[in-house]
Amino acid sequence: MSNPFAKVFGPDCFAKIQAHPKLSLLLLQPDYVRMLDEIIKDPSSVTRYINDQRIMTTFMILSGINLPGDDEEEERPKPETQKPKEEEKKKPEAPELTPEAREAQQLKEEGNALYKQRKFDDALAKYHEAFAKDGTNTVYLLNITAVFFEKGEYDACIQECEKALEHGRENRCDYTVLAKLMTREALCLQRLKRYEEAIALFKKALVEHRNPDTLAKLNACEKEKEKFEIEAYINPEIAQQKKDEGNALFKEDKFPEAVAAYTEAIKRNPSEHTAYSNRAAAYLKLGAYNEALADAEKCISLKPDFVKAYARKGHALFWTKQYNKALQAYDGGLKYDKDNAECKEGRMRTMMKIQEMATGQAEDGDEVARRAMADPEVAAIMQDSYMQLVLGEMQRDPSRIQEYMRDPTLAAKINTLVSAGIIRFGK
């Protein structure tokens, strides 16, 4: 069955949100943006945020569902929608430019042509000439800031932006020009890695003029800041110290403290795989099986042949009664080390549990089967029309299982259903 959230929260949903007058305001909230990022990557994660009113509002609006009161708000401007056209007719024509202003415009056009040819110094001279002819037009100062930005002279560009903003306010220039100046200054601050100042100025620009492009730049700056801070925090030497500290705490059975130490080690060196595996072991001791599973999988992604991670993944799956997946995890570790005691013992324990379920002896068999049905692999097997026929034949005539088990593909599917607690052979 298709996931309705996957359709709504697709890769293009950011653009739709930015274009919506109400939803675009939510993009100024970092936690909302993080939730959106996660839902886009994994639509099933929406269940964690479904109670967040912002997410529900976003879903309803993007789905085309009218919210209470929306109709009224949309109807109010309707009588006025025709007024601007009538007013436009009544508007007086723009005053004719003075000879100096016309000359300034011409100089600006010449500067633009030079700018496009990347003849920045020549373009700069033309913009200065234009401003000298018409000293009330802030746009020429905006052009000057563009030259400094393209030349990579960010400190100079910041100074010019500040001067232009002061000039623009004094001369009551168009708010869009002020917003552009703020955005350009914010970009300079971003290039200089002065992220806090840049973010504050992007937000200020958005107050002046709600521009989707500026909003996108703000989001990009926030992500760049987060990445920069993570990378700046990395220190392999301190990471090793924290991991050693975690190991000592683990041996003293101080598992929460060990988790904290391993977490700091991971922050200091996110690419080092053993800290994830060690934290998974500590989580297992605390009964935090989902967290242990996530850490074990992260460790495997960094170091696919690290056998301890497979064992810890298997343990986490075993204790959450996902026996078919636990078996796969242990087998994954044994593929790299066929004599690994922890994987062999875990596999044996899991096989015994699967046998109990297959013979109807396990008290939690129904619970395991219900949980297994949430596994996409198990669900796909159960929905396969041919497998439904096979299961029906096996139920009517159990002796036919031997015939079906000769087919490797069917045998694999049957074994998966047995290990998931779906197929049982009676008490």
N, C-alpha and C positions, 0 to 999 in steps of 0.2 A: 504494500500500500504506500502511495507517495506521501511524503511528509509536507503538509501545507506550509509549515514554517520554512522549509528549504526553498520553496518557490518564492515566498515573500522576502526572506532574508538572503537573496542571491548576491552575487558579486556587484550588481548594479544598484543595490539598495542605498549605498552611501550617496550616490548622485541624486536619487529620488528624495532622500531625506534633506540634502542640501537645498533642493529646489522647493521644499515645502516651507512656508513661512513659520509654521509652529514648530515642526520637527527640527528645523535647522538650528534653532536656539539650543536644543538639547546637546548638540555636538560640542558645545562649550564645556560640557561636563565630562571630565576624563573617565569617570567610572562608567558612564553610559557608553562612551566610545569603546572602552575595553570589552564591555558586555557584547556590543555589536560585533566586534572583531571575532570574539570566541564563537558567537552564534553563526556567523558567516562561514567560519572554518568547520564547525561541527554543529549542524542544525539541531541535533538531539540535545545539545547542551541548553537549549531554550527552556527546558523543564526547571533548570536551576534558577531562572530569572523570570518565570512566568508571573510571579506575584509582584514584580516591579511594575508599577503603574506606567512608567515611561515606555517599557518594552511592549506592554499590552496596547498602549495608545499607538505606538509605532506600527504594530502588527495590524491593528484595525484600520488605520489610515491608509497604509500601503495596500491593504486588501480591498480597499474601496468601501469599507463599512463607515457609514456616517456616525459620528459621535454626537451625543446629546448636545444640542445647542449649536452645532456646526451649521445647520441649515439656516438658522436665524442670522448667524454672522455673515454667511455668504449672501443672504438676501438683502441685508442692510445697504451695501454699496450699490445695489442694482439701480435704484433711482438716480444715483449720482454718476453712473458709468457713462451716461450720455452728456453730462454737463461739461466735462473737459473739452469735448469736441466743440460745444457751443462757445465755451470760453476762449478756445483757441482762435475762433473766428474774430472774437472781440479784442484779443490781445494786440497791442500796438506792435508794429514792426520794430525789430532791434535797431537801436540808434546807429546811424551811419558812423563807421570808424573814422577817426581822425587820420590825417596823412601820416602822422608818426606811428599810430597803431597799425595802419596798413603796412607800413615799411617794416615794423617789428614782426608782423605775421610772415612777410616775405623772407626776412632773415631767419625766422624759425624754420620755415620750409627748407631753406638752403641747409640749415644745420641738420635737419632730419635726414636729408639726402646724404650728407657727409657721415652722419652717425651710422646709417645702414651700410656704408662702405667701410665702417670701422676706422674712420679717420677722426678719432675722438678729440684730439687737440683742436683740429680745425672746426669740428662741430661745436666744441665748447666756446670757442671764440665767437661763433655766430650767435649762440644763445645769449652770451653776455652782451653782444651788440643789440640783440632784440630787447633785452631787459632794459638796456640804457635808453632805448627809444620809447618803451612803454613800461615804466616802473611800477605800474599798478597791477600788472598781470602776473599772478603767481605761477602760472603754467610754465613760463620760461625758466623759473627756478626749479620746477619739477624736472624739466629737460636737463638742466645742469646736473642734478643729482643722478640722473640716469647715466650720464657720462662717467662720473666718478665710480658708480657701481660697476659698470662694465669694465672699467680699467682695474678693478679689484682694489681700489683705494677706499676701503670701507670706513676708516676713521674720518677721512675727509668727507665722505658721503654723508656720514652721520651729522657732521657739523653743518653741511649744506642743507640737510633735511630740517634741522632745528631752526636755521635761519629762515627757510622757506615757510615752515609752519607758523612762525611768529609773523612773518609778512602776510601770510594768507589770512590769519585771524584779524590782523589790523585792517586788511582791505576787504574783509567779508567775502573771500573767494568761495567757490562752490565746495560743498562738503565732500564731494567725491575726490577733489584734488587733495584735500587734507587727508582723506583716508589713504590715497595712493602714497603720499609722502610718509605717513606713519608705517605703511606696509613696507615701503622701501627701506626705511630706517630699521625696522624690525628684521628684515632680511640681512642687513649688514651686521646687526648684533648677533644673529644666528650664525653667520659665517665666522664671526669672532668668538664663537662658542659662549657668548653671554646669553644663555638660554632663558634665564628668568626674566631678564629685561626684554628680550625679544617676545616672549609669550605675552607679557603684560601689554606690550605695544600692539601686537596683533589684535588682542582683545579690544584695545582702545580704538583701533582702526575699524573694527566691526561695529562698534557703537556709532561711529560717524557714518558708516555706509555698510550695510549688510551685503557683502560681496562673497559669493560662493568660492571664488578663487582665493580670497584672503582666508576664508575658513579652512580651505584645504591646506593652505600654507601653515596655518596655526596647528592643525593636526599633525602635519609632517614634522614641524618643529618640536612638538611635544614628544613624538616618537623618537626623534633624533636625540633629544635631551635624555630620555630614558636609556637609550642604547649607550650614549656617551658615559652616563653615570655608572652603568653596569661595567663597561669596559675599564673605566678609570678605577673601579674598585678591585679589579682583578689583581691578585698577588699570589702566585703559586707557593711562595715560601710561607706566607701566613696561612694559606690553605692547608698545607701539610701539617703545620703546628696545630691547627684546629681539628684536623682529622685525627691526629695522634691523641689530642685531648679527648675527643669523642670515643676513641677506642678504650682509653683508660676508664672513662665513665661507664662505658658499656660493661666492662669487666667487673665493675663495682655494682652492677645492677641498677645504675642510675640512668634509666632509659630516657626519661624526658630531657634530662640535661645532655645526654648523648645526642639526641635528635637536634637540640639547639646548636651543639658544637659542629655536627655534620652539616647542618644548614648553613652555618657561617662558612665552612670549608667550601661548600658548593658555590656560594656567592663569590668567594674569592677566586675560585677556579672552576667555572661551570663545565669545562670540557674534560675534567678528570673523572673517570668513571667509577672508581672504587668508593668514593664518598657517597654516591647514590646507593650503591649496593649495601654499604654499611648502615646508611640511614634506613634502608628497607628492612634490615635485620632488626634495628631498634624499634621500628614501627610494628613489626610482627610481635615483638615482646609486649608491646602496649595494646595489641589487639586492633591496631589501626590498619586493617588489611587492604583497604582501597588505596591508602597512601603508600603502603609497602609495594603494592602492585605497580603503581605509577612510577615509583623509584626504580624498581627492578627493570621495568620496560625501558626507562630512560637509560639505564646502565647498559642494557643490551644494544640499544641504538648507537651508543658511543663505542661499545666494545663487543661485537657480536659473538666472540668466542670466550667470553668471561663466564665460566660455568656456574660460579656461585650465584650470579644474578638469575640464572634459569631455575636454580633450586629455590631461591627466595620467591620468585614469581610463582613457582609451583605451590609453595606453602601458602601464599596469599590466596591463590585460587582454591586450594583444598579447603582452607578454613572458611571460605565463602561458599562452599559446596558446589563449586563449578568443576566437578571432577573430570569431565571430558577435557576441559582446557588445562587443568592441572597436569593431566597425563601428557598432553602435548608439550607443556613446559619442561617437564622432567626429561622427556624424550629429546627435546632440543638441547639440553645440557649434555646428555649422554652421547649425542652425536659428536661432541667435541672431546669428551672424556668418558669412554665407555665404562671405566672402573670407578667413577665418582660415587663415593659412598652415600652422600647426601641425596643425590638424584635417584640412586637405586633404591634407597630406603623409602623416599617419598613416593616413588613409582609403585613400589610394592604395597604401601599403605593405601594408595589410591585405587589400585586394582582390587584390593580386598573390599574396599567400600563399594566399588562398582559391582562386584560379585554379589554383595549383600543386596544391593538394589535390584539386580537382575533376577535374583531368586525371591524377591519380595520380603527379605528379612530386615531391611533397613527401615527404621521408624520414620525417617525424614525423606523417604523416597518420593512422596507426592510433592513435597516442597521443592526438592531438587529438580523434579521434572518440570514444575511450573516455572522455576527460574531459568531452566535450560531453554524453554520456549522463547525467551527473550533474546537468545543468542541467534544472530542472523543466519549462521551456518545451519543450526538445528532447524530453525524455522523454514529455511529454504528446502531442506530435505523433506520436512513434513508436508510442505505445499506442493512438492513434486508429484504430478499425477501418477507416474509410473510407480513411485515409492508407495503411494497410497494403495495401489493395486497389490504390490508385494506384501505390504503390512497386512492387508485384508486376507490374502492367501495364507500368510503365516499364522494368522489368528484362527482361521478355519482348519488349517492342516499344519501343525507345528513341525511335522517331519520334513516339510519343504524347505526349511531353513538351510539344510545341508546343500540343497541344490542351488539356492541363491548365494550361499557363501563361496561357491566356486567362481563366481564373477567378481573380480577384484574391485570393480567400481561399486557394486552393490554391497560387497563385504565391508568396504570402508565406511559406507553410509550406515549400514546396520550396526557396526561397531561404535560409530559416533552416537547413535541413538541409544545403544546399550549403556555406554559410559555416561550419557546424559540422564539416564534413569527413565527414558521414554519406553524402551522395550524391556519387558520383564517376562520371566518364564515360569512364574508361579511359585508358591511357597512349597 
